[in-house]
Amino acid sequence: MDLRLSGTTALITGAASGIGRATALALAAEGVRVALLDRDAAALDETARGCRDAVVRVVDVTYEAQVEDAVSTSVEELGGLDGVVCCAGISGPVGSSIGEISLADWNAVFAVNVTGAFLVVAQALPALRASAAASVVLLASDSAFVSSPGMAPYCASKAALVQLGRSLSVDLAGDGIRVNTVAPSIVDTAMSRGDLGAEAFVDPEFAVQTPEDVASHVLYLVSPRSRAINGATILSDFGYSARSGFPA
Ligand SMILES: NC(=O)c1ccc[n+]([C@@H]2O[C@H](COP(=O)([O-])OP(=O)(O)OC[C@H]3O[C@@H](n4cnc5c(N)ncnc54)[C@H](O)[C@@H]3O)[C@@H](O)[C@H]2O)c1
């Protein structure tokens, strides 16, 4: 299927690693000119080497002034903006009960996972309004719907991101900007290996998807092929959450 993305532009946060990198490479392979944003400069350059004529900005998405500068100068260099994909994210505390979680840890998770997306989309708005087919995709998680034990800040932040996407889809529909979320279960990336340990991915006892699997969901949502899909979440969890507790 021709995704009709060739000749368009997109900005991807978290583009230095995992899902963000796979999404950037997949978009570039479809002929999209990409702006790559991340706080990891060295890894960002490696992504850029796989994308023709990429715009690169080293930025911490939790700082408003940095986001303003990175997004506005990216749009200028790209000459417009059709797609925004917010992948920058952190896990925060893993295996911690609420009594063990500091306010600083809680705030850090929300700052990246929720506020970061808010800042990036808000700054990209004027350019998206000018696009003929604007699409925003937010990387949530199945943890927005089912809970990974000991990861309350992460789970709560991803649920907030899903609802941010739904709210924005309503608020921006009049501007012709679609907003959707993707909510994958475990993806083999630096983040999940850090959380679960690399050994968990040797002959894993759980279903694992690749960053490229998730990138394909994102690309469909960025593409005008999905123009009727707005305010939706693609829950890609191998059907795990569809199963009730009914013992049959
Ligand atoms: N890996 C999984 O199992 C999984 C499952 C569901 C959802 N997700 C979500 O997908 C997204 C991408 O995760 P991933 O697994 O590819 O992780 P990753 O750790 O491989 O990549 C995350 C990227 O975000 C960047 N980043 C983090 N904080 C930042 C900040 N403040 N400013 C700028 N960049 C920042 C990191 O430098 C890194 O390059 C995240 O939002 C994550 O929550 C991951």
The ligand as an SDF file (V2000), in Angstrom:
LIG
                    3D

 44 48  0  0  0  0  0  0  0  0999 V2000
    9.7630   -0.4020   25.1770 N   0  0  0  0  0  0  0  0  0  0  0  0
    8.5380   -0.7220   25.5300 C   0  0  0  0  0  0  0  0  0  0  0  0
    8.2810   -1.8570   25.9630 O   0  0  0  0  0  0  0  0  0  0  0  0
    7.4340    0.2860   25.3930 C   0  0  0  0  0  0  0  0  0  0  0  0
    6.1100   -0.2000   25.4520 C   0  0  0  0  0  0  0  0  0  0  0  0
    5.0750    0.7170   25.3410 C   0  0  0  0  0  0  0  0  0  0  0  0
    5.3370    2.0520   25.1630 C   0  0  0  0  0  0  0  0  0  0  0  0
    6.6250    2.4880   25.1110 N   0  0  0  0  0  0  0  0  0  0  0  0
    6.8270    3.9390   24.9330 C   0  0  0  0  0  0  0  0  0  0  0  0
    7.4550    4.1840   23.6860 O   0  0  0  0  0  0  0  0  0  0  0  0
    8.2350    5.3760   23.7690 C   0  0  0  0  0  0  0  0  0  0  0  0
    9.6420    5.0680   23.2650 C   0  0  0  0  0  0  0  0  0  0  0  0
   10.2280    4.1220   24.1710 O   0  0  0  0  0  0  0  0  0  0  0  0
   11.4250    3.1560   23.7850 P   0  0  0  0  0  0  0  0  0  0  0  0
   11.0810    1.8180   24.3250 O   0  0  0  0  0  0  0  0  0  0  0  0
   11.7700    3.3230   22.3640 O   0  0  0  0  0  0  0  0  0  0  0  0
   12.5300    3.7500   24.7590 O   0  0  0  0  0  0  0  0  0  0  0  0
   14.0520    4.1810   24.5280 P   0  0  0  0  0  0  0  0  0  0  0  0
   14.5930    4.3770   25.8950 O   0  0  0  0  0  0  0  0  0  0  0  0
   14.7070    3.2310   23.6110 O   0  0  0  0  0  0  0  0  0  0  0  0
   13.9020    5.6030   23.7830 O   0  0  0  0  0  0  0  0  0  0  0  0
   13.3970    6.7150   24.4550 C   0  0  0  0  0  0  0  0  0  0  0  0
   14.0930    7.9440   23.9130 C   0  0  0  0  0  0  0  0  0  0  0  0
   13.5290    9.1020   24.5680 O   0  0  0  0  0  0  0  0  0  0  0  0
   14.5900    9.9940   24.8430 C   0  0  0  0  0  0  0  0  0  0  0  0
   14.2370   10.8790   25.9550 N   0  0  0  0  0  0  0  0  0  0  0  0
   13.9400   10.5350   27.2360 C   0  0  0  0  0  0  0  0  0  0  0  0
   13.7040   11.6100   27.9610 N   0  0  0  0  0  0  0  0  0  0  0  0
   13.8550   12.6960   27.1430 C   0  0  0  0  0  0  0  0  0  0  0  0
   13.7600   14.0930   27.3140 C   0  0  0  0  0  0  0  0  0  0  0  0
   13.4570   14.6380   28.5090 N   0  0  0  0  0  0  0  0  0  0  0  0
   13.9420   14.8860   26.2430 N   0  0  0  0  0  0  0  0  0  0  0  0
   14.2610   14.3610   25.0440 C   0  0  0  0  0  0  0  0  0  0  0  0
   14.3900   13.0440   24.8170 N   0  0  0  0  0  0  0  0  0  0  0  0
   14.1850   12.2190   25.8570 C   0  0  0  0  0  0  0  0  0  0  0  0
   15.7700    9.0970   25.1990 C   0  0  0  0  0  0  0  0  0  0  0  0
   17.0140    9.7670   25.0890 O   0  0  0  0  0  0  0  0  0  0  0  0
   15.6010    7.9640   24.1950 C   0  0  0  0  0  0  0  0  0  0  0  0
   16.3200    8.2180   23.0180 O   0  0  0  0  0  0  0  0  0  0  0  0
    8.2000    5.8120   25.2360 C   0  0  0  0  0  0  0  0  0  0  0  0
    7.2500    6.8430   25.3800 O   0  0  0  0  0  0  0  0  0  0  0  0
    7.7520    4.5580   25.9630 C   0  0  0  0  0  0  0  0  0  0  0  0
    7.0850    4.8680   27.1640 O   0  0  0  0  0  0  0  0  0  0  0  0
    7.6810    1.6410   25.2040 C   0  0  0  0  0  0  0  0  0  0  0  0
  1  2  1  0
  2  3  2  0
  2  4  1  0
  4  5  1  0
  4 44  2  0
  5  6  2  0
  6  7  1  0
  7  8  2  0
  8  9  1  0
  8 44  1  0
  9 10  1  0
  9 42  1  0
 10 11  1  0
 11 12  1  0
 11 40  1  0
 12 13  1  0
 13 14  1  0
 14 15  2  0
 14 16  1  0
 14 17  1  0
 17 18  1  0
 18 19  2  0
 18 20  1  0
 18 21  1  0
 21 22  1  0
 22 23  1  0
 23 24  1  0
 23 38  1  0
 24 25  1  0
 25 26  1  0
 25 36  1  0
 26 27  1  0
 26 35  1  0
 27 28  2  0
 28 29  1  0
 29 30  1  0
 29 35  2  0
 30 31  1  0
 30 32  2  0
 32 33  1  0
 33 34  2  0
 34 35  1  0
 36 37  1  0
 36 38  1  0
 38 39  1  0
 40 41  1  0
 40 42  1  0
 42 43  1  0
M  CHG  2   8   1  16  -1
M  END
$$$$
